[in-house]
Amino acid sequence: MKIGRPIPLASLSAIPWKNGGGITRNLAVEPEDADFDHFLWRLSFAEVNAPGRFSSFPGVDRSILVWRGGGMLLQSKDGGVFALTAAAGAHAFRGEDEIEATLIDGPTIDFNVMVRRGRCTAVLCRYTSEAVLSRSADQAFFICAKGGFRLAFQSGEQCLLRAEESLSVSGLAEGVRVLPDAPDAAMVAVLIDVLEPTPATTG
């Protein structure tokens, strides 16, 4: 197991959305230099300041949740509507689905998890109280939204994660104890398992 150093979210650089309609900030991408069409998995924060259509990501499974702001109404092509709010938690959908987003109450920042379908999977969890993460993962990310958390690993290592910081862990072993340090603390964990290695490239 390899534990990285906490990274402040404020240090993430902004890049345009795939469809050019806004900006996003990549937290992590595999492979690291992969573009929108060739990543295996991708974690990012998107800033939504106006209504519009989601970018198309064929062959990708997506999960999204509200990080900051009032949230959005997500309308699919078949007319179904999902209210994406902080209280609603994560919403999963296919990257090829045509989704129109309307802001509920002003600008919103959403957190996105994207994985290439059939090649890897991801589980997105939210923590607001003490808990034990009882499963392993090839790659894990812990991202603190409010307050702070102490993470106690089976190896005996511990890490303090403050608000607006992210921690990556490769080869995560099950049994991580999650300990909030404030009543309103909130954290998200992403657990990624690779089903198929990234194909080797030549050039």
Steps between C-alpha positions, in 0.01 A plus 500: 500500500631844407356811664555832327516848650185713542446729201311832537213522252586868448814386317307326220525668159193590294448358150201532260224239502505250217214693334653839586198609705684563828809410698603195697789424732655155484577341834649186345509327160631158398716502295621834633532664155182349350257728317120485521476209255775273636488497881441182698352693791468867585403707807417867460310803629280681247383858545145544370398864465222472241252243367623273223569150374749260654798397288466162328727218622404182311603177674549673834309447825455819701412588858444859605418683824469861616819636653395863545186697417128442462515213254342428163202342334624233259257419218565199277385459139211275609361779719616367836619764747738453794551773762872493571535663841737456792228304682438271201852357501661356188326441167627235256441506124661405169735744334317469167165601654375842384463705819382860524585681825309790655630677810274486805638796695804662343842368396596149607821299517453129444741214562530249217624142492541347154616147420539319170218244491616138514857598588461634853237572765459770761306533825420847632427536875423798724597512871369735769559282808742238631511188285717212383569459129471125466624440148825525307573687176771520237489878532317714755447870552377672815378857446397714799224754439453646851667474838772237511548123523759269647555187295639201690633225271543132583875542458503729803555814290275798561428813298321824584295638213377859520219675313560537125780241498528168316705191585583218257573142609625228263429138592257589778448225758157457660431614852572875482348684795351837412487745794348851458635781719190724490120449513454641147798320343438347157721292275472305175688178423548356151605136468624390157568144386666429166355206307726537200844666492553805284616382154866564425565778250764511232646784309 
